[in-house]
Amino acid sequence: MTRWNLSIPEQTDRAVRTFLARTGGKNGDLSRFVDEAVRRRVLDLTVRQIKDRNAGQDQQAILDLIDEEVDAARAGRS
């Protein structure tokens, strides 16, 4: 486990802690909340980058490639 030292605006801190308290927050919930939020943000940014990179590509060709790769992965698991 890694420890982070973060500077968060006081308003954000109050909002998150109030939310966690209203939802029955327990010890460690703030860390879990931040971890989940960061993971979702990284995923969102990754998806956005991939979409931007592929925006000029033929969408049907991309879908066909995805289908081929899924079929190959499934065949490999059998």
Backbone atoms as SQL, in Angstrom:
CREATE TABLE atoms (id INTEGER PRIMARY KEY, chain TEXT, resi INTEGER, resn TEXT, atom TEXT, x REAL, y REAL, z REAL);
INSERT INTO atoms VALUES
  (1, 'A', 1, 'MET', 'N', 0.852, -1.165, 0.000),
  (2, 'A', 1, 'MET', 'CA', 0.000, 0.000, 0.000),
  (3, 'A', 1, 'MET', 'C', 0.900, 1.231, 0.000),
  (4, 'A', 2, 'THR', 'N', 0.530, 2.238, -0.747),
  (5, 'A', 2, 'THR', 'CA', 1.273, 3.488, -0.834),
  (6, 'A', 2, 'THR', 'C', 0.490, 4.593, -0.150),
  (7, 'A', 3, 'ARG', 'N', 1.200, 5.491, 0.497),
  (8, 'A', 3, 'ARG', 'CA', 0.557, 6.634, 1.154),
  (9, 'A', 3, 'ARG', 'C', 0.769, 7.866, 0.283),
  (10, 'A', 4, 'TRP', 'N', -0.275, 8.667, 0.130),
  (11, 'A', 4, 'TRP', 'CA', -0.210, 9.929, -0.602),
  (12, 'A', 4, 'TRP', 'C', -0.445, 11.065, 0.375),
  (13, 'A', 5, 'ASN', 'N', 0.270, 12.148, 0.164),
  (14, 'A', 5, 'ASN', 'CA', -0.023, 13.395, 0.851),
  (15, 'A', 5, 'ASN', 'C', -0.614, 14.329, -0.189),
  (16, 'A', 6, 'LEU', 'N', -1.849, 14.705, 0.000),
  (17, 'A', 6, 'LEU', 'CA', -2.561, 15.508, -0.993),
  (18, 'A', 6, 'LEU', 'C', -3.034, 16.812, -0.387),
  (19, 'A', 7, 'SER', 'N', -3.092, 17.823, -1.223),
  (20, 'A', 7, 'SER', 'CA', -3.704, 19.091, -0.828),
  (21, 'A', 7, 'SER', 'C', -5.030, 19.194, -1.564),
  (22, 'A', 8, 'ILE', 'N', -6.108, 19.232, -0.808),
  (23, 'A', 8, 'ILE', 'CA', -7.460, 19.239, -1.349),
  (24, 'A', 8, 'ILE', 'C', -8.138, 20.514, -0.864),
  (25, 'A', 9, 'PRO', 'N', -8.880, 21.188, -1.740),
  (26, 'A', 9, 'PRO', 'CA', -9.626, 22.359, -1.269),
  (27, 'A', 9, 'PRO', 'C', -10.561, 21.980, -0.112),
  (28, 'A', 10, 'GLU', 'N', -10.668, 22.871, 0.848),
  (29, 'A', 10, 'GLU', 'CA', -11.475, 22.601, 2.038),
  (30, 'A', 10, 'GLU', 'C', -12.924, 22.259, 1.680),
  (31, 'A', 11, 'GLN', 'N', -13.462, 22.930, 0.683),
  (32, 'A', 11, 'GLN', 'CA', -14.850, 22.669, 0.261),
  (33, 'A', 11, 'GLN', 'C', -15.006, 21.236, -0.253),
  (34, 'A', 12, 'THR', 'N', -14.030, 20.758, -0.996),
  (35, 'A', 12, 'THR', 'CA', -14.070, 19.382, -1.509),
  (36, 'A', 12, 'THR', 'C', -13.963, 18.393, -0.352),
  (37, 'A', 13, 'ASP', 'N', -13.060, 18.664, 0.572),
  (38, 'A', 13, 'ASP', 'CA', -12.899, 17.798, 1.739),
  (39, 'A', 13, 'ASP', 'C', -14.205, 17.683, 2.520),
  (40, 'A', 14, 'ARG', 'N', -14.834, 18.826, 2.769),
  (41, 'A', 14, 'ARG', 'CA', -16.103, 18.805, 3.516),
  (42, 'A', 14, 'ARG', 'C', -17.185, 18.041, 2.756),
  (43, 'A', 15, 'ALA', 'N', -17.244, 18.260, 1.444),
  (44, 'A', 15, 'ALA', 'CA', -18.269, 17.593, 0.638),
  (45, 'A', 15, 'ALA', 'C', -18.106, 16.075, 0.676),
  (46, 'A', 16, 'VAL', 'N', -16.880, 15.608, 0.522),
  (47, 'A', 16, 'VAL', 'CA', -16.630, 14.160, 0.514),
  (48, 'A', 16, 'VAL', 'C', -16.888, 13.562, 1.894),
  (49, 'A', 17, 'ARG', 'N', -16.374, 14.209, 2.916),
  (50, 'A', 17, 'ARG', 'CA', -16.551, 13.673, 4.265),
  (51, 'A', 17, 'ARG', 'C', -18.023, 13.704, 4.690),
  (52, 'A', 18, 'THR', 'N', -18.746, 14.734, 4.282),
  (53, 'A', 18, 'THR', 'CA', -20.183, 14.804, 4.573),
  (54, 'A', 18, 'THR', 'C', -20.921, 13.684, 3.852),
  (55, 'A', 19, 'PHE', 'N', -20.582, 13.469, 2.594),
  (56, 'A', 19, 'PHE', 'CA', -21.203, 12.379, 1.830),
  (57, 'A', 19, 'PHE', 'C', -20.936, 11.039, 2.499),
  (58, 'A', 20, 'LEU', 'N', -19.678, 10.786, 2.851),
  (59, 'A', 20, 'LEU', 'CA', -19.335, 9.508, 3.478),
  (60, 'A', 20, 'LEU', 'C', -20.053, 9.342, 4.817),
  (61, 'A', 21, 'ALA', 'N', -20.157, 10.412, 5.580),
  (62, 'A', 21, 'ALA', 'CA', -20.852, 10.340, 6.874),
  (63, 'A', 21, 'ALA', 'C', -22.329, 10.029, 6.676),
  (64, 'A', 22, 'ARG', 'N', -22.956, 10.654, 5.665),
  (65, 'A', 22, 'ARG', 'CA', -24.380, 10.409, 5.394),
  (66, 'A', 22, 'ARG', 'C', -24.638, 8.983, 4.945),
  (67, 'A', 23, 'THR', 'N', -23.658, 8.380, 4.319),
  (68, 'A', 23, 'THR', 'CA', -23.852, 7.026, 3.790),
  (69, 'A', 23, 'THR', 'C', -23.273, 5.966, 4.718),
  (70, 'A', 24, 'GLY', 'N', -23.070, 6.327, 5.980),
  (71, 'A', 24, 'GLY', 'CA', -22.594, 5.351, 6.963),
  (72, 'A', 24, 'GLY', 'C', -21.119, 5.067, 6.856),
  (73, 'A', 25, 'GLY', 'N', -20.342, 6.073, 6.497),
  (74, 'A', 25, 'GLY', 'CA', -18.905, 5.908, 6.317),
  (75, 'A', 25, 'GLY', 'C', -18.209, 5.330, 7.530),
  (76, 'A', 26, 'LYS', 'N', -17.222, 4.502, 7.250),
  (77, 'A', 26, 'LYS', 'CA', -16.436, 3.856, 8.297),
  (78, 'A', 26, 'LYS', 'C', -14.965, 4.194, 8.089),
  (79, 'A', 27, 'ASN', 'N', -14.153, 3.767, 9.021),
  (80, 'A', 27, 'ASN', 'CA', -12.719, 3.982, 8.926),
  (81, 'A', 27, 'ASN', 'C', -12.193, 3.391, 7.611),
  (82, 'A', 28, 'GLY', 'N', -11.430, 4.154, 6.858),
  (83, 'A', 28, 'GLY', 'CA', -10.867, 3.673, 5.600),
  (84, 'A', 28, 'GLY', 'C', -11.711, 3.987, 4.386),
  (85, 'A', 29, 'ASP', 'N', -12.934, 4.476, 4.582),
  (86, 'A', 29, 'ASP', 'CA', -13.804, 4.760, 3.439),
  (87, 'A', 29, 'ASP', 'C', -13.279, 5.908, 2.585),
  (88, 'A', 30, 'LEU', 'N', -12.618, 6.883, 3.196),
  (89, 'A', 30, 'LEU', 'CA', -12.071, 7.995, 2.412),
  (90, 'A', 30, 'LEU', 'C', -11.010, 7.476, 1.446),
  (91, 'A', 31, 'SER', 'N', -10.149, 6.603, 1.902),
  (92, 'A', 31, 'SER', 'CA', -9.119, 6.030, 1.027),
  (93, 'A', 31, 'SER', 'C', -9.749, 5.230, -0.101),
  (94, 'A', 32, 'ARG', 'N', -10.749, 4.436, 0.209),
  (95, 'A', 32, 'ARG', 'CA', -11.430, 3.650, -0.832),
  (96, 'A', 32, 'ARG', 'C', -12.125, 4.564, -1.829),
  (97, 'A', 33, 'PHE', 'N', -12.741, 5.628, -1.322),
  (98, 'A', 33, 'PHE', 'CA', -13.439, 6.582, -2.182),
  (99, 'A', 33, 'PHE', 'C', -12.462, 7.221, -3.166),
  (100, 'A', 34, 'VAL', 'N', -11.316, 7.672, -2.652),
  (101, 'A', 34, 'VAL', 'CA', -10.317, 8.315, -3.504),
  (102, 'A', 34, 'VAL', 'C', -9.752, 7.313, -4.499),
  (103, 'A', 35, 'ASP', 'N', -9.456, 6.104, -4.055),
  (104, 'A', 35, 'ASP', 'CA', -8.923, 5.070, -4.949),
  (105, 'A', 35, 'ASP', 'C', -9.888, 4.804, -6.103),
  (106, 'A', 36, 'GLU', 'N', -11.169, 4.634, -5.787),
  (107, 'A', 36, 'GLU', 'CA', -12.162, 4.379, -6.837),
  (108, 'A', 36, 'GLU', 'C', -12.279, 5.566, -7.788),
  (109, 'A', 37, 'ALA', 'N', -12.276, 6.771, -7.254),
  (110, 'A', 37, 'ALA', 'CA', -12.390, 7.966, -8.087),
  (111, 'A', 37, 'ALA', 'C', -11.196, 8.090, -9.034),
  (112, 'A', 38, 'VAL', 'N', -10.003, 7.822, -8.527),
  (113, 'A', 38, 'VAL', 'CA', -8.801, 7.917, -9.360),
  (114, 'A', 38, 'VAL', 'C', -8.828, 6.850, -10.443),
  (115, 'A', 39, 'ARG', 'N', -9.204, 5.638, -10.074),
  (116, 'A', 39, 'ARG', 'CA', -9.272, 4.554, -11.074),
  (117, 'A', 39, 'ARG', 'C', -10.269, 4.893, -12.180),
  (118, 'A', 40, 'ARG', 'N', -11.425, 5.416, -11.813),
  (119, 'A', 40, 'ARG', 'CA', -12.427, 5.786, -12.822),
  (120, 'A', 40, 'ARG', 'C', -11.926, 6.897, -13.726),
  (121, 'A', 41, 'ARG', 'N', -11.237, 7.883, -13.140),
  (122, 'A', 41, 'ARG', 'CA', -10.716, 9.003, -13.932),
  (123, 'A', 41, 'ARG', 'C', -9.654, 8.524, -14.903),
  (124, 'A', 42, 'VAL', 'N', -8.760, 7.634, -14.450),
  (125, 'A', 42, 'VAL', 'CA', -7.731, 7.087, -15.337),
  (126, 'A', 42, 'VAL', 'C', -8.389, 6.319, -16.481),
  (127, 'A', 43, 'LEU', 'N', -9.406, 5.524, -16.174),
  (128, 'A', 43, 'LEU', 'CA', -10.118, 4.791, -17.219),
  (129, 'A', 43, 'LEU', 'C', -10.774, 5.748, -18.203),
  (130, 'A', 44, 'ASP', 'N', -11.460, 6.781, -17.698),
  (131, 'A', 44, 'ASP', 'CA', -12.112, 7.759, -18.569),
  (132, 'A', 44, 'ASP', 'C', -11.110, 8.437, -19.497),
  (133, 'A', 45, 'LEU', 'N', -9.966, 8.845, -18.948),
  (134, 'A', 45, 'LEU', 'CA', -8.958, 9.508, -19.773),
  (135, 'A', 45, 'LEU', 'C', -8.362, 8.559, -20.803),
  (136, 'A', 46, 'THR', 'N', -8.161, 7.306, -20.420),
  (137, 'A', 46, 'THR', 'CA', -7.637, 6.304, -21.351),
  (138, 'A', 46, 'THR', 'C', -8.612, 6.075, -22.497),
  (139, 'A', 47, 'VAL', 'N', -9.886, 5.928, -22.173),
  (140, 'A', 47, 'VAL', 'CA', -10.912, 5.722, -23.203),
  (141, 'A', 47, 'VAL', 'C', -10.975, 6.931, -24.136),
  (142, 'A', 48, 'ARG', 'N', -10.920, 8.136, -23.559),
  (143, 'A', 48, 'ARG', 'CA', -10.969, 9.355, -24.372),
  (144, 'A', 48, 'ARG', 'C', -9.778, 9.414, -25.327),
  (145, 'A', 49, 'GLN', 'N', -8.584, 9.060, -24.842),
  (146, 'A', 49, 'GLN', 'CA', -7.401, 9.062, -25.699),
  (147, 'A', 49, 'GLN', 'C', -7.532, 8.062, -26.840),
  (148, 'A', 50, 'ILE', 'N', -8.045, 6.893, -26.531),
  (149, 'A', 50, 'ILE', 'CA', -8.220, 5.870, -27.566),
  (150, 'A', 50, 'ILE', 'C', -9.256, 6.323, -28.586),
  (151, 'A', 51, 'LYS', 'N', -10.351, 6.894, -28.116),
  (152, 'A', 51, 'LYS', 'CA', -11.376, 7.392, -29.042),
  (153, 'A', 51, 'LYS', 'C', -10.823, 8.503, -29.927),
  (154, 'A', 52, 'ASP', 'N', -10.060, 9.414, -29.338),
  (155, 'A', 52, 'ASP', 'CA', -9.462, 10.499, -30.128),
  (156, 'A', 52, 'ASP', 'C', -8.488, 9.944, -31.163),
  (157, 'A', 53, 'ARG', 'N', -7.678, 8.972, -30.739),
  (158, 'A', 53, 'ARG', 'CA', -6.701, 8.369, -31.649),
  (159, 'A', 53, 'ARG', 'C', -7.384, 7.652, -32.814),
  (160, 'A', 54, 'ASN', 'N', -8.531, 7.047, -32.552),
  (161, 'A', 54, 'ASN', 'CA', -9.213, 6.259, -33.574),
  (162, 'A', 54, 'ASN', 'C', -10.299, 7.036, -34.319),
  (163, 'A', 55, 'ALA', 'N', -10.476, 8.300, -34.006),
  (164, 'A', 55, 'ALA', 'CA', -11.573, 9.083, -34.589),
  (165, 'A', 55, 'ALA', 'C', -11.526, 9.125, -36.119),
  (166, 'A', 56, 'GLY', 'N', -10.343, 9.153, -36.690),
  (167, 'A', 56, 'GLY', 'CA', -10.222, 9.234, -38.140),
  (168, 'A', 56, 'GLY', 'C', -10.208, 7.888, -38.834),
  (169, 'A', 57, 'GLN', 'N', -10.325, 6.824, -38.066),
  (170, 'A', 57, 'GLN', 'CA', -10.260, 5.477, -38.629),
  (171, 'A', 57, 'GLN', 'C', -11.656, 5.006, -39.069),
  (172, 'A', 58, 'ASP', 'N', -11.649, 4.041, -39.960),
  (173, 'A', 58, 'ASP', 'CA', -12.907, 3.434, -40.411),
  (174, 'A', 58, 'ASP', 'C', -13.501, 2.630, -39.242),
  (175, 'A', 59, 'GLN', 'N', -14.664, 3.059, -38.775),
  (176, 'A', 59, 'GLN', 'CA', -15.271, 2.440, -37.597),
  (177, 'A', 59, 'GLN', 'C', -15.627, 0.976, -37.828),
  (178, 'A', 60, 'GLN', 'N', -16.059, 0.625, -39.019),
  (179, 'A', 60, 'GLN', 'CA', -16.391, -0.774, -39.294),
  (180, 'A', 60, 'GLN', 'C', -15.139, -1.640, -39.239),
  (181, 'A', 61, 'ALA', 'N', -14.019, -1.121, -39.722),
  (182, 'A', 61, 'ALA', 'CA', -12.765, -1.871, -39.665),
  (183, 'A', 61, 'ALA', 'C', -12.356, -2.106, -38.203),
  (184, 'A', 62, 'ILE', 'N', -12.568, -1.111, -37.363),
  (185, 'A', 62, 'ILE', 'CA', -12.247, -1.266, -35.940),
  (186, 'A', 62, 'ILE', 'C', -13.135, -2.333, -35.314),
  (187, 'A', 63, 'LEU', 'N', -14.436, -2.283, -35.607),
  (188, 'A', 63, 'LEU', 'CA', -15.363, -3.278, -35.056),
  (189, 'A', 63, 'LEU', 'C', -15.015, -4.683, -35.543),
  (190, 'A', 64, 'ASP', 'N', -14.644, -4.794, -36.813),
  (191, 'A', 64, 'ASP', 'CA', -14.244, -6.099, -37.344),
  (192, 'A', 64, 'ASP', 'C', -12.995, -6.619, -36.644),
  (193, 'A', 65, 'LEU', 'N', -12.030, -5.730, -36.387),
  (194, 'A', 65, 'LEU', 'CA', -10.810, -6.125, -35.692),
  (195, 'A', 65, 'LEU', 'C', -11.125, -6.568, -34.262),
  (196, 'A', 66, 'ILE', 'N', -12.010, -5.858, -33.602),
  (197, 'A', 66, 'ILE', 'CA', -12.414, -6.239, -32.245),
  (198, 'A', 66, 'ILE', 'C', -13.041, -7.620, -32.252),
  (199, 'A', 67, 'ASP', 'N', -13.952, -7.866, -33.207),
  (200, 'A', 67, 'ASP', 'CA', -14.595, -9.176, -33.310),
  (201, 'A', 67, 'ASP', 'C', -13.564, -10.284, -33.530),
  (202, 'A', 68, 'GLU', 'N', -12.589, -10.021, -34.408),
  (203, 'A', 68, 'GLU', 'CA', -11.552, -11.019, -34.679),
  (204, 'A', 68, 'GLU', 'C', -10.744, -11.322, -33.414),
  (205, 'A', 69, 'GLU', 'N', -10.366, -10.273, -32.685),
  (206, 'A', 69, 'GLU', 'CA', -9.561, -10.457, -31.484),
  (207, 'A', 69, 'GLU', 'C', -10.344, -11.163, -30.369),
  (208, 'A', 70, 'VAL', 'N', -11.630, -10.834, -30.239),
  (209, 'A', 70, 'VAL', 'CA', -12.458, -11.514, -29.236),
  (210, 'A', 70, 'VAL', 'C', -12.592, -12.989, -29.585),
  (211, 'A', 71, 'ASP', 'N', -12.829, -13.283, -30.850),
  (212, 'A', 71, 'ASP', 'CA', -12.922, -14.681, -31.283),
  (213, 'A', 71, 'ASP', 'C', -11.625, -15.419, -31.013),
  (214, 'A', 72, 'ALA', 'N', -10.477, -14.770, -31.299),
  (215, 'A', 72, 'ALA', 'CA', -9.187, -15.419, -31.070),
  (216, 'A', 72, 'ALA', 'C', -8.961, -15.660, -29.583),
  (217, 'A', 73, 'ALA', 'N', -9.331, -14.692, -28.752),
  (218, 'A', 73, 'ALA', 'CA', -9.163, -14.859, -27.307),
  (219, 'A', 73, 'ALA', 'C', -10.039, -15.985, -26.769),
  (220, 'A', 74, 'ARG', 'N', -11.248, -16.045, -27.262),
  (221, 'A', 74, 'ARG', 'CA', -12.154, -17.118, -26.830),
  (222, 'A', 74, 'ARG', 'C', -11.648, -18.479, -27.280),
  (223, 'A', 75, 'ALA', 'N', -11.121, -18.557, -28.484),
  (224, 'A', 75, 'ALA', 'CA', -10.601, -19.820, -28.998),
  (225, 'A', 75, 'ALA', 'C', -9.392, -20.276, -28.171),
  (226, 'A', 76, 'GLY', 'N', -8.610, -19.332, -27.682),
  (227, 'A', 76, 'GLY', 'CA', -7.440, -19.653, -26.890),
  (228, 'A', 76, 'GLY', 'C', -7.768, -20.165, -25.514),
  (229, 'A', 77, 'ARG', 'N', -8.938, -19.794, -24.994),
  (230, 'A', 77, 'ARG', 'CA', -9.346, -20.228, -23.657),
  (231, 'A', 77, 'ARG', 'C', -9.935, -21.630, -23.654),
  (232, 'A', 78, 'SER', 'N', -10.374, -22.098, -24.782),
  (233, 'A', 78, 'SER', 'CA', -11.052, -23.393, -24.837),
  (234, 'A', 78, 'SER', 'C', -10.123, -24.535, -24.540);
